[in-house]
Amino acid sequence: MSSHLISVAVPVPFLDLLTYRVPSSIKVPPVGARVRVPLGSRTVTGCVVSSKSVPAPTVELRDLTAVLDSTPFLPTTVVSLCQWVADYYMTGIGDVISVAMPPGAKKRISSYKLQPITTATVEGLAIVHNTKNIDLRGLGQKQIVALQLLSENPSGMSSAALRQKSIGGDVVNRLVRRGLATIRKEPENRDPFQGTESTYDVQPSKVQTLTKEQRAVLASCQELADLQSFRVALLHGVTGSGKTEVYLRLAEHVQKSGHQVLLMVPEIALTSGIAAQFRSVFGERVAIQHSGLSDGERHDQWQQIRHGKADIVVGTRSSVFCPLSKLGLIIVDEEHDNSYKQEESPRYHGRDVAILRGSRAQALVLLGSATPSMESYQHCITGKYVHLRLDRRVLDRPLADVHIVNMRDEMATQGPDVVISRDLEQGIRARLERSEQVLVLLNRRGYSAVVFCRQCGDAFECPNCSISLTVHRARTGGWRAQCHYCDYSITVPKQCRKCSAPYLEQAGFGTERVEQEIASIFPEARVARIDSDTIRRRGVLTERLTSFARGELDIIVGTQMIAKGHDYPRVTLVGVISADVGLGLADFRASERAFQLLTQVAGRAGRGERIGETIVQTLYPDHYSIALARQQDYSAFFKHEVVFRRGMRYPPFYALINIIVHGRTLSASFETAKMIAQKLSLVSTDGQFSVLGPAPAPIVRIRGQHRVQLFLKGTHRTLMRKALERVLAEMPKVRKRITVDVDPVSVL
């Protein structure tokens, strides 16, 4: 006698696929369907990954509880992609499936409707009844109001609409029990664009004349897309060269051929603007996917995609899993950006998964950047990727003139606490006088970086993490010191906690301090700040960017989220505060990140008719990443950086796997890490890969856990992963205390 078995992915960390038996009373669910299965003492929702009929198993298996979908909820292509991601990034497939699922996938939206009954008027109120008049004395006031509303809307009202009228579910349920109303389950499409045309600035697209370079690049891309076979091309275009217009024209070409387009951007801040541009061309056939939407909006947009009602999808990294069935083009804008790498499980890289998905869909993958990643540029050199270039700005506008300010000279003249240099102050003043706009970048939030006692030297450090607490202005006044890793925070006292001396001082500064300094120097200016502290409330980010685009703000101070992708013609000055932030980190990518950030933010200036300028404040004006960013010379930077990378055997020439062991004590973490290193060294024969470490992680303690790290370095990724899998399989008791990051973009 045979049984039907299914393999199910459940959203539990570190768990592989679980096998269940399908009882004869339940129809076998297809791959991609959601099912309810027992797990320990509870029941969870999982996704079917494989299914097969086998002879009666010799081991006892548990039966699945219920099938939620008669057809695949996730397309089989997405399920297969999730399996690859789980294998490559050495993570549980349930974690990956959870990313691919829309939020609230199990929820249903209720719509209430009156029974099909006759209408009567009682005491002047139009209400409804089944076979007799309703005795109003038995109804509460809210029930009467609810009946009135429902009688005015015979097709029904959604639960959300009734809640806006202060009619809750308990009121409706009492009407249902009385037989006066029924509840109908139905999907409700919450369109994130509806009622927000002014916010998203959705207007009819203006036909633009392409430059000669744009026409050539577009023609090459169209030829590649028409092959309907997998290709990867890098569109290497200077800032302001019109890459987005190429994306639009290419997407239109692919859509007309009957295929769909996925456009990925690294930051939520970029989605509204570029989605509006695509919406102006493709109308309601554009869907968006990012965590800035409400769960309901994101769920409904996902369903629009799933049912084939969207030809274009704009989203952040998780959109790579969206259920597109006729994918012909994937665009990864700002492909170099570290935000494409997820820093918690599953630690996948959106760009690299997009390339894999493109290969399976036989689609063109177009990577775009003014400052490509070292990996992508190296693939162009070796011929693995097609290299396309846009070397000139639209209308031959010049690149912004970049002026370097040595802050050591400024400190010698104005003191050690100087924030705004004289050159930057003069530059801002000149722009305000001409009614032009300014962007000011500092890639560090908060007011100051540390609080310390001038008498005993005690600094405020996080008790859970090995970092200083960042000082923020409290909403109620005063100061709060906060950890940006575990969110621990305290009110900054008036005196030292150790010696009780009243000599507490703050050092270093972040975006809050810069905003205050600028507002103090230019009280007439309209200044706003954009960082993760100011945009927590939904919609604030889009509102501020839209206000800036309309000229309602003069200056925006922000972190790296203002540095890329934005196009504001009235911005003629970009100021960079502390350009060397990050250069001193123990990370081999530090110079690359500094060059990319400076080049990108410099490209925000002078995108209109007026010439732009960028003023860069730094303590290290001679560092090659800063000097070459001043010239905006990517080729020169690559040639310089590639010598270091090749000599030190770093990516793009070698692959890395970062292994971090967490423990309650440093010694315990070291012991486990040493054991892993020894086992890996035995597995690595013939020098297939090298094992580096163990050593304390640069941030040795986070959330109370001591961290020790080691690296695998080599040219055979598969051998490295398989070796690590074998070693960790021998250590199941400590697996949950180990973080594995394949192809890390940060080694902190």
C-alpha positions in Angstrom: 0.0 0.0 0.0 1.4 3.4 -1.0 1.3 6.7 0.8 1.6 10.2 -0.4 4.3 12.3 1.3 4.9 16.0 1.1 8.0 18.0 2.1 7.0 21.2 3.9 8.9 24.4 4.7 7.9 25.9 8.0 8.9 29.3 9.3 11.2 28.1 12.0 14.9 29.0 12.0 17.5 26.3 11.1 14.9 23.7 10.2 15.2 21.8 6.9 12.2 20.4 5.1 9.8 18.3 7.1 8.0 15.3 5.7 4.3 14.7 6.4 1.8 12.1 5.2 -1.3 13.2 3.3 -4.3 11.3 4.8 -6.6 9.7 2.3 -9.4 12.1 3.4 -7.5 15.1 2.1 -6.7 15.9 -1.5 -3.0 16.0 -2.2 -1.9 19.7 -2.2 0.2 21.0 -5.1 3.8 22.3 -4.8 3.5 25.9 -3.6 0.3 25.5 -1.7 0.0 26.5 1.9 -0.8 23.7 4.4 -1.4 23.5 8.2 0.9 20.9 9.8 1.7 19.8 13.4 5.0 20.8 14.8 5.7 19.7 18.3 2.6 20.6 20.4 1.5 23.3 18.0 0.1 23.7 14.5 1.9 26.0 12.0 1.4 27.1 8.4 4.0 25.9 5.9 4.5 25.7 2.1 4.6 22.5 0.1 8.0 22.2 -1.6 7.8 18.7 -3.0 5.3 15.8 -3.3 5.6 12.1 -4.1 3.8 8.8 -3.8 5.9 6.1 -2.1 5.3 2.6 -0.6 4.1 2.7 3.0 7.0 4.3 4.9 8.8 2.3 7.5 9.0 5.2 10.0 6.0 6.8 11.6 5.1 10.2 10.0 2.6 12.7 11.2 -0.4 13.7 9.0 -0.9 17.2 7.7 -3.8 18.9 9.3 -5.3 21.0 6.5 -4.8 22.3 3.0 -5.3 26.1 2.5 -4.9 26.3 -1.3 -6.2 24.1 -4.0 -3.8 25.8 -6.5 -0.2 26.9 -5.8 -0.1 30.0 -3.6 3.6 30.5 -4.5 4.5 29.7 -8.1 6.8 26.6 -8.5 9.5 28.8 -10.0 9.5 30.9 -6.8 9.6 27.8 -4.6 12.5 26.5 -6.6 14.3 29.9 -6.2 13.8 29.7 -2.5 15.4 26.3 -2.4 18.4 27.6 -4.2 18.7 30.6 -1.8 18.4 28.4 1.2 21.1 26.0 -0.1 23.5 28.7 -1.3 23.3 31.0 1.7 23.1 28.0 4.2 19.9 29.0 5.9 16.6 27.3 6.6 14.2 27.2 3.7 11.4 28.2 5.9 13.1 31.6 6.5 13.4 32.1 2.7 9.8 31.0 2.1 8.6 33.6 4.7 10.4 36.4 2.8 8.7 35.2 -0.5 5.2 35.2 1.1 3.2 38.4 1.4 2.4 39.7 4.9 -0.9 38.6 6.2 -1.1 35.7 3.8 -3.5 33.9 6.1 -5.8 36.8 6.7 -9.1 37.6 4.9 -10.9 40.9 4.6 -14.5 40.9 5.7 -17.3 42.7 4.0 -20.6 43.0 5.7 -23.9 42.9 3.9 -27.6 43.0 4.9 -29.7 40.0 4.4 -31.8 40.2 1.2 -34.9 41.5 3.0 -37.5 44.2 2.7 -37.2 47.8 3.8 -39.5 49.6 6.2 -39.4 52.9 8.0 -39.7 52.9 11.8 -39.7 56.2 13.6 -38.3 58.0 10.6 -35.3 55.7 10.3 -34.9 53.5 7.2 -33.9 50.1 8.5 -34.3 46.5 7.2 -36.0 43.4 8.5 -36.6 39.8 7.6 -40.3 39.1 8.1 -41.3 41.6 10.7 -40.6 45.1 11.8 -37.6 45.4 14.1 -38.2 46.5 17.7 -35.7 49.3 18.1 -35.9 49.0 21.8 -33.8 45.9 21.6 -31.1 47.5 19.6 -28.2 49.7 20.7 -27.6 53.1 19.1 -24.5 51.8 17.2 -26.5 48.8 15.9 -29.1 51.2 14.6 -26.4 53.4 12.9 -24.9 50.2 11.4 -28.2 49.2 10.0 -28.7 52.6 8.5 -25.3 52.5 6.9 -25.8 49.0 5.5 -29.2 49.9 4.1 -27.6 52.8 2.2 -25.0 50.4 0.8 -26.8 47.4 -0.4 -23.7 45.8 -2.0 -22.1 45.7 1.4 -19.4 47.7 3.3 -16.0 46.6 4.3 -15.0 46.1 7.9 -12.5 48.9 7.5 -15.2 51.3 6.2 -17.4 50.5 9.1 -14.6 51.0 11.6 -14.1 54.5 10.2 -17.7 55.1 11.3 -16.9 53.8 14.8 -18.7 50.5 14.1 -16.6 47.7 15.4 -16.8 44.0 14.7 -18.7 43.3 18.0 -21.6 45.5 16.8 -21.8 43.7 13.4 -21.6 40.3 15.1 -24.6 41.1 17.2 -26.5 42.1 14.1 -25.5 38.8 12.5 -26.7 36.8 15.5 -30.1 38.5 15.2 -30.2 37.6 11.5 -30.1 41.2 10.4 -26.8 41.1 8.5 -24.5 38.6 7.0 -20.7 38.6 6.6 -19.1 37.9 3.2 -15.4 37.1 2.9 -13.8 38.7 -0.1 -10.5 40.3 -1.2 -10.1 44.0 -0.9 -7.6 45.8 -3.1 -5.8 48.5 -1.1 -4.0 50.5 -3.8 -1.0 52.5 -2.3 -1.4 55.0 -5.1 -5.1 55.7 -4.5 -5.7 59.1 -3.2 -1.9 59.9 -3.2 -1.4 61.2 -6.6 -0.1 64.5 -5.2 2.3 62.6 -2.9 3.6 60.4 -5.7 3.4 63.2 -8.2 1.9 60.9 -10.8 1.6 62.9 -14.0 1.5 62.0 -17.7 4.9 61.1 -18.9 6.7 63.8 -20.9 8.4 62.5 -24.1 12.1 63.1 -23.8 14.6 63.2 -26.6 17.3 60.6 -26.0 20.9 61.5 -26.3 23.1 59.7 -28.9 24.6 57.6 -26.0 21.1 56.7 -24.7 19.9 55.7 -28.1 22.9 53.4 -28.6 22.6 51.8 -25.1 18.8 51.3 -25.6 19.3 49.7 -28.9 21.9 47.3 -27.4 19.6 46.4 -24.5 16.6 45.8 -26.8 18.7 43.5 -28.9 19.7 41.5 -25.8 16.1 41.4 -24.5 14.8 40.2 -27.9 17.1 37.2 -27.7 14.8 35.9 -24.9 17.8 34.1 -23.4 19.8 34.8 -20.2 22.2 37.7 -20.4 23.7 40.1 -17.8 24.6 43.7 -18.8 26.1 46.4 -16.7 24.8 49.9 -17.5 27.7 52.0 -16.2 26.5 55.6 -16.5 27.7 58.7 -14.7 25.2 60.4 -12.4 22.7 62.4 -14.3 23.3 60.5 -17.6 19.7 59.4 -17.9 19.7 55.7 -16.9 16.1 55.9 -15.7 14.9 57.0 -19.1 16.7 54.0 -20.6 15.0 51.8 -18.1 11.6 53.2 -19.1 12.0 52.8 -22.8 13.5 49.3 -22.4 10.6 48.2 -20.0 8.1 49.5 -22.6 9.8 47.4 -25.3 9.8 44.3 -23.2 6.1 44.8 -22.1 5.0 45.1 -25.7 6.6 41.8 -26.4 4.3 40.2 -23.8 6.8 39.9 -21.0 6.9 41.4 -17.5 9.6 43.6 -15.8 11.0 43.7 -12.3 12.8 46.9 -11.3 14.7 46.7 -8.1 16.0 49.7 -6.1 18.1 49.5 -2.9 16.1 51.9 -0.7 12.5 52.5 0.1 13.3 56.2 -0.4 13.8 55.6 -4.1 10.6 53.6 -4.8 8.0 56.4 -4.8 9.8 58.6 -7.3 10.7 55.8 -9.8 7.3 54.1 -9.3 5.6 57.4 -10.2 7.6 57.7 -13.4 6.7 54.1 -14.5 3.1 54.7 -13.4 2.9 57.7 -15.7 3.8 55.4 -18.6 2.2 52.1 -17.7 -0.7 53.2 -15.5 -2.3 50.7 -13.2 -0.1 47.9 -14.6 2.6 49.0 -12.2 2.8 47.3 -8.7 5.1 48.1 -5.9 6.6 45.9 -3.2 8.5 47.2 -0.2 8.2 47.2 3.6 7.2 50.8 3.7 3.7 49.9 2.6 1.1 48.7 5.1 0.8 45.0 5.4 -2.6 45.2 3.7 -1.3 47.3 0.8 1.7 45.0 0.3 -0.5 41.9 0.4 -2.9 43.3 -2.1 -0.2 44.5 -4.5 1.4 41.0 -4.2 -2.0 39.4 -5.2 -2.2 41.8 -8.2 1.2 40.5 -9.3 0.2 36.9 -8.6 -2.9 37.1 -10.7 -1.1 38.7 -13.7 -2.6 42.2 -13.3 0.8 43.9 -13.2 3.4 44.1 -16.0 5.9 46.2 -14.0 6.9 45.6 -10.4 9.1 48.2 -8.6 10.5 47.1 -5.3 13.3 46.6 -2.9 15.4 43.5 -2.4 12.6 41.1 -1.3 10.7 41.9 -4.6 13.1 39.4 -6.3 10.7 36.7 -5.0 7.5 38.3 -6.3 5.3 35.9 -8.3 5.9 37.1 -11.9 5.2 34.3 -14.4 6.4 35.9 -17.7 9.5 37.6 -16.6 11.5 39.1 -19.5 13.6 41.8 -17.8 15.1 42.4 -14.4 16.7 45.8 -13.7 18.8 46.2 -10.6 19.3 49.9 -10.1 22.3 51.1 -8.0 23.5 47.5 -8.1 26.5 48.3 -6.0 24.4 49.3 -3.0 25.0 47.3 0.3 21.2 47.5 1.0 20.7 44.7 -1.4 22.3 42.4 1.1 20.0 41.3 4.0 21.9 41.4 7.3 19.6 39.0 9.1 18.5 35.5 8.2 18.1 34.7 5.4 21.3 36.6 4.5 20.8 36.7 0.7 22.0 39.4 -1.7 19.1 40.7 -3.8 21.3 41.5 -6.9 22.8 38.0 -7.0 19.5 36.3 -6.5 18.1 38.5 -9.3 20.8 37.2 -11.6 20.0 33.6 -10.7 16.3 34.3 -11.3 17.0 35.9 -14.6 19.0 32.8 -15.7 16.1 30.5 -14.9 13.6 32.8 -16.6 15.9 33.2 -19.7 15.6 37.0 -19.1 17.9 39.9 -19.5 19.3 41.2 -16.2 20.4 44.9 -16.5 22.6 46.2 -13.6 22.8 50.0 -13.4 25.2 52.2 -11.5 27.5 55.1 -11.7 29.8 53.4 -9.2 29.6 49.6 -10.0 30.6 47.0 -7.4 34.1 45.6 -7.8 32.5 42.2 -8.6 30.3 43.5 -11.4 33.0 45.6 -13.0 35.5 42.6 -12.9 32.9 40.5 -14.7 32.8 43.1 -17.4 36.5 42.9 -17.8 36.5 39.2 -18.1 33.6 39.3 -20.6 31.1 37.6 -18.4 28.8 40.7 -18.4 28.1 43.0 -21.3 29.5 46.5 -20.5 27.4 49.4 -21.6 28.4 53.0 -20.9 26.8 56.4 -20.5 29.8 58.8 -20.1 28.0 62.1 -20.5 25.2 63.8 -18.6 21.9 64.6 -20.3 22.1 67.9 -22.3 25.9 67.7 -21.8 25.5 69.2 -18.3 28.9 69.2 -16.5 29.5 67.1 -13.5 29.5 69.0 -10.2 32.7 70.7 -9.2 34.0 69.0 -6.1 35.9 71.1 -3.5 37.8 69.4 -0.7 38.0 71.1 2.7 40.8 69.9 5.1 39.0 69.9 8.4 42.4 69.9 10.3 42.9 73.4 9.0 39.4 74.4 10.0 39.9 73.0 13.5 43.1 74.9 13.8 41.3 78.1 13.0 37.8 77.6 14.4 38.4 75.1 17.2 37.9 71.3 17.6 34.1 71.5 17.7 33.6 73.0 14.3 30.8 71.3 12.3 30.2 73.5 9.3 33.3 74.8 7.5 33.6 78.4 6.3 33.5 77.2 2.7 30.3 75.2 3.2 28.7 78.0 5.2 29.4 80.5 2.4 28.2 78.0 -0.2 24.9 77.5 1.6 24.4 81.2 2.1 24.9 81.9 -1.7 22.3 79.2 -2.6 19.7 80.6 -0.2 20.2 84.0 -1.7 19.5 82.6 -5.2 16.6 80.5 -4.0 18.4 77.3 -4.8 18.5 74.1 -2.8 21.1 72.2 -0.7 21.6 68.6 0.4 23.9 68.0 3.4 25.1 64.5 4.0 26.4 62.9 7.2 26.3 59.2 7.3 25.8 59.1 11.1 22.6 59.7 12.9 22.0 61.1 16.4 23.2 64.3 18.0 26.6 63.3 19.3 28.6 60.1 19.2 29.6 59.7 22.9 29.1 61.0 26.4 32.1 61.0 28.7 33.2 62.4 32.0 36.0 65.0 31.8 37.2 64.2 35.3 37.4 60.4 35.4 37.1 59.6 31.7 34.1 57.2 32.0 32.2 56.9 28.7 28.6 55.8 28.4 28.7 52.4 26.8 25.9 49.9 26.1 25.7 47.2 28.8 24.7 44.7 26.1 26.9 45.7 23.2 30.6 46.8 22.8 29.8 50.3 21.5 29.3 53.7 22.9 25.8 55.0 23.3 24.7 57.6 20.8 23.1 60.8 22.2 19.7 61.9 20.8 17.5 64.8 21.8 14.6 63.5 23.7 11.1 64.5 22.6 10.3 65.8 26.1 13.5 67.8 26.3 16.9 66.8 27.7 19.1 64.0 26.3 18.8 60.2 25.8 21.8 57.9 25.1 20.8 55.0 22.9 22.4 51.9 21.5 21.8 51.5 17.8 22.1 47.7 18.0 19.9 46.6 20.8 17.9 49.9 21.4 18.9 50.1 25.1 18.6 53.7 26.2 19.0 55.8 29.3 18.4 59.5 30.2 21.7 61.3 30.3 22.2 62.4 33.9 23.6 65.7 35.2 26.6 64.1 36.8 29.0 61.2 36.2 27.7 57.8 37.2 31.1 56.8 38.6 32.6 59.8 40.2 29.6 62.1 40.5 31.4 65.0 38.9 29.2 67.4 37.0 31.6 67.4 34.0 29.8 65.4 31.4 30.7 66.3 27.8 29.5 65.1 24.4 31.9 64.4 21.5 31.4 63.7 17.9 28.2 64.6 16.1 25.4 63.2 13.9 22.6 64.5 11.7 20.7 66.0 14.6 23.6 68.2 15.5 24.2 69.2 11.9 20.5 70.1 11.5 20.7 72.3 14.6 23.9 74.0 13.5 22.4 74.8 10.0 19.2 76.1 11.5 21.2 78.3 13.9 23.4 79.8 11.2 20.5 80.2 8.8 17.3 80.8 10.8 15.4 81.9 7.8 16.0 78.6 5.9 13.5 75.8 5.8 15.4 72.8 7.0 14.4 69.2 7.3 16.2 66.0 8.3 15.9 62.6 6.8 17.3 59.6 8.7 15.9 56.5 10.3 14.9 58.5 13.4 12.7 61.0 11.5 11.0 58.6 9.0 9.6 56.0 11.4 6.1 57.2 10.9 4.7 55.9 7.7 4.5 58.4 4.9 7.0 60.9 6.4 9.8 60.0 4.0 7.7 60.5 0.9 6.1 63.7 2.3 9.5 65.3 2.9 11.0 64.3 -0.4 7.9 65.6 -2.2 8.0 68.9 -0.2 11.7 69.2 -1.2 10.9 68.5 -4.9 8.2 71.2 -4.8 10.6 73.8 -3.4 8.9 73.9 0.0 12.2 73.1 1.7 15.6 74.8 1.2 17.9 72.3 2.9 17.7 68.6 3.6 20.2 67.1 6.1 20.3 63.3 5.9 22.2 60.0 5.9 23.0 57.9 2.9 19.4 57.5 1.9 19.6 61.0 0.3 22.8 60.2 -1.5 21.6 58.2 -4.5 18.9 58.0 -7.1 17.1 61.3 -6.4 16.8 64.0 -9.1 16.2 67.5 -7.9 17.0 70.1 -10.6 17.1 73.0 -8.0 19.9 71.3 -6.0 23.1 73.2 -6.8 25.1 72.4 -3.7 25.8 69.2 -1.8 27.7 69.4 1.4 29.4 66.3 2.8 30.2 66.4 6.6 32.9 64.0 7.8 33.5 62.3 4.5 35.9 59.9 6.2 33.2 58.3 8.4 33.7 54.6 7.8 37.3 54.7 6.4 38.8 53.6 9.7 36.6 50.5 10.0 38.2 47.0 10.0 36.5 46.1 6.7 38.2 45.5 3.4 35.3 47.3 1.5 35.7 50.6 3.5 37.5 52.5 0.7 35.0 51.2 -1.9 32.0 52.3 0.1 33.6 55.7 0.8 34.3 56.3 -2.9 30.8 55.2 -4.0 29.0 57.3 -1.4 30.9 60.5 -2.2 30.6 60.0 -6.0 26.9 59.3 -5.7 26.1 62.2 -3.4 28.2 64.6 -5.6 26.0 63.5 -8.5 22.9 65.0 -6.8 24.1 68.5 -7.6 23.8 70.4 -10.9 21.2 68.1 -12.5 19.2 71.1 -13.7 20.2 74.1 -15.8 22.4 75.5 -13.1 25.9 74.3 -12.4 26.4 72.2 -9.3 29.1 72.1 -6.6 30.0 69.6 -3.9 31.9 70.6 -0.8 33.5 67.7 1.0 34.8 68.1 4.5 37.4 65.5 5.6 40.4 64.9 7.9 42.1 62.8 5.2 42.0 64.8 1.9 44.8 62.7 0.4 43.1 59.3 0.8 42.7 57.8 -2.6 39.0 57.1 -2.3 38.3 60.7 -1.5 40.8 62.2 -4.0 39.4 60.0 -6.8 35.8 60.6 -5.8 36.6 64.3 -6.3 37.5 63.6 -9.9 34.5 61.1 -10.1 36.9 58.7 -11.9 35.7 55.2 -11.3 38.2 53.6 -13.6 41.1 55.1 -11.7 39.6 54.0 -8.4 39.1 50.4 -9.7 42.7 50.2 -10.9 44.0 51.4 -7.5 41.7 49.2 -5.4 42.1 46.1 -7.5 45.8 45.9 -6.6 44.9 45.8 -2.9 42.1 43.2 -3.5 44.2 40.9 -5.6 47.2 41.1 -3.3 45.2 40.4 -0.2 43.1 37.7 -1.9 39.8 39.4 -1.4 36.7 39.6 -3.6 36.2 39.8 -6.5 39.1 37.4 -6.9 38.3 35.2 -3.9 35.1 34.2 -2.2 34.5 34.7 1.6 32.3 33.0 4.1 32.0 34.8 7.4 31.3 32.5 10.4 30.4 34.2 13.7 30.0 32.2 17.0 27.9 33.7 19.7 28.1 32.8 23.4 27.5 34.1 26.9 31.2 34.4 27.5 34.1 35.2 25.2 36.0 32.0 26.2 33.0 29.8 25.3 32.7 31.4 21.9 36.4 31.0 21.3 36.3 27.3 22.2 33.5 26.6 19.8 35.2 28.7 17.1 38.5 26.8 17.5 36.7 23.5 17.2 35.0 24.6 14.0 38.3 26.0 12.6 40.2 22.7 13.4 37.5 20.6 11.7 37.5 22.8 8.6 41.2 22.7 8.4 41.1 18.9 8.3 38.4 19.0 5.6 40.3 21.4 3.4 42.8 19.2 1.6 45.1 20.3 -1.2 44.6 24.0 -0.2 41.1 24.2 -1.6 40.4 27.0 0.8 42.0 28.6 3.8 40.6 29.1 7.3 41.3 32.5 8.9 40.9 32.9 12.6 39.2 32.6 15.0 39.5 36.1 16.4 37.2 38.5 18.3 34.8 40.2 16.0 35.3 43.9 15.5 32.2 44.5 17.6 32.9 41.8 20.2 29.5 41.9 22.0 26.0 42.6 20.7 22.8 42.1 22.7 24.8 40.4 25.5 26.3 37.8 23.2 30.1 37.6 22.8 31.2 37.2 19.2 34.1 35.4 17.7 34.5 35.1 14.0 36.5 33.1 11.4 36.5 33.2 7.7 36.7 30.7 4.8 38.5 32.1 1.8 38.9 30.4 -1.5 37.9 30.2 -5.2 35.6 27.2 -4.9 32.4 28.4 -3.2 30.6 25.1 -3.5 33.5 23.2 -1.8 33.6 25.8 0.9 29.9 25.6 1.6 29.8 21.8 1.5 32.7 21.6 3.9 31.1 23.9 6.3 27.8 22.1 6.1 29.5 18.8 7.0 31.2 20.4 10.0 28.1 22.1 11.3 26.1 18.9 10.9 28.4 17.3 13.4 27.7 20.1 15.9 23.8 20.3 16.1 23.8 21.5 19.7 25.7 24.7 18.8 24.3 25.3 15.4 21.8 27.9 16.7 24.7 29.9 18.1 26.4 30.2 14.8 25.8 32.8 12.1 26.9 32.0 8.6 27.2 34.8 6.0 28.1 33.7 2.5 29.6 36.5 0.3 29.5 39.1 3.1 29.4 42.8 2.2 30.4 43.7 5.7 32.7 41.8 8.1 31.9 43.7 11.2 
